[in-house]
Amino acid sequence: MTSDDDARVTTELRDIPESDLDQALDLVYLAFHLKPADKTRAYHRELLRACSRIGAHDDGRLSGVAAAHRLTLSVPGGQLPCAALDFVSVAPTHRRRGVLTSMMDELWRRCAAEGRPVSCLWASESGIYGRFGFGAATESYRIEIDSSRPLALRVTPDSRPLRLIDPADAPALLAPRYDATLTQRAGRFTRDAAWWRDHVLDLDGARGGDDRDGFGAVRVVVLGAPGEVPAGYAVYRTRGAGEDRPGAVLVEELEADTAPAAAALWSYLASIDLTSTVRIQARPADDPLLHLVADRDQVRVTGQEPSMWIRLVDVRAALTARSWAAPVDLVLDLRDTALPVNAGRFRLTADPDGATWLPTDAAPDLSLDVRELASSYLGGTPLRRFVHAGLVTEHTPGAVRRLDAALETEWLPFTGGND
């Protein structure tokens, strides 16, 4: 959750104690025009309770809230501690008075103290966070399958059995398959049992649960025999046909280790009785589904949008922690107005064995803002796109191509709706 502000007012920043969680939520709901049910409010309260919480106070009254989940993010070749922003809100009486800026400054201080080189968020207003150095680092597609006829595929589906399992048993069974994706795709978070239960499966219905837009309780289907790690799984909901709507399947998450495993799961979802459409909330932009199908008219991309925004809080730590696909030796002139400690001229020397990021007085090969570096950090957006847009300056011909080759990943980064 995110809101807006910018000029300057004297505020006192301090932790929000657990005794003030309801007061903080009241401010969040005011900023976002929300009126959640009691169960959803309790869910938000537990989320906020587990976060690092920053409160901006004006004359003793809470005027701003910023919270951060302490998560671990997959990056190319590894994982990094990450501060995932949530509940960011400013009272309507205090917008554009520097409250958000002061809370972000405090967030950077906490990230440094806790050793979190990156921060992330889902921006409700994308125009706000670029000035704080966040860049859109992952994209997702919304996809719809016409399942009024059998799904035609170009590969033979995996023949192993499909099994519906009790969602309560799903965390232990699905976790090994999900965890395998962390090394394959950047932009994902490690999950504990509570995250599976509350955020992915919504077992108590606090996030909306049964009858969310007419869709019923969560279902979980796995591919593979009992006792083995599933070759794939899908988390989904269904709803029957109504007077003005078709029966539909809503896919919340699908993971598979091979194309045939994915084909088996998509075939199953597209063949559920009394439904004629399959809606997928978030899929990676390079999802094999778009190539698996024999008839692309049957599978439509209905939307494309940025998912997770990344901020490199400690540029050196972030760059030296990730893996590199090709050797590169370049001087970057980096701008960072929000965190001047990152700004300056640096030589990046990297290869598949590691990287260094050292200050230098040498002439730059590229000049760029930390926002563009963040967008390309996970391998999602080639820097040459920003050169074409006039946002990155290439001083040495071919420099951006060499850096893009080093940043490239086999799979595009992806952050799903349950991450």
Buried (B, 14 or more C-beta within 10 A) or exposed (E): BBBBBBEEBEBEBEEBEEEBBEBBBBBBBBBBEEEBEEEBBEBBBEBBEEBBBBBBBBEEEBBBBBBBBEBBBBBBBEBBBBBBBBBBBBBEEBBEBBBBBBBBBBBBEBBBEEEBBBBBBBBBEBEBBBBBBBBBBBBBBBBBBBBEEEBEBEBEBBEBEBBEBEBEEBBEBBBEBBBEBBEBBBBBBBBEEEBBBBBBBBBEBBBBBEEBEEBBBBBBBBBBEEEEBBBBBBBBBBBEEEEEEBBBBBBBBBBBBBBBBBBBBBBBBBEBEEBBBBBBBBBBBBBBBBEBBEEEEBBBBEEEEBBBBBBBBBBBBBBBBBBBBBEBEBBBBBBBEBBEEBBBBBBBBBBEEEBEBEEBEEEBBBBBBBBBBBBBBBBBBBBBBBBEEEBBBBEEEEBBBBBBBBBBBEBBBBBBBBB
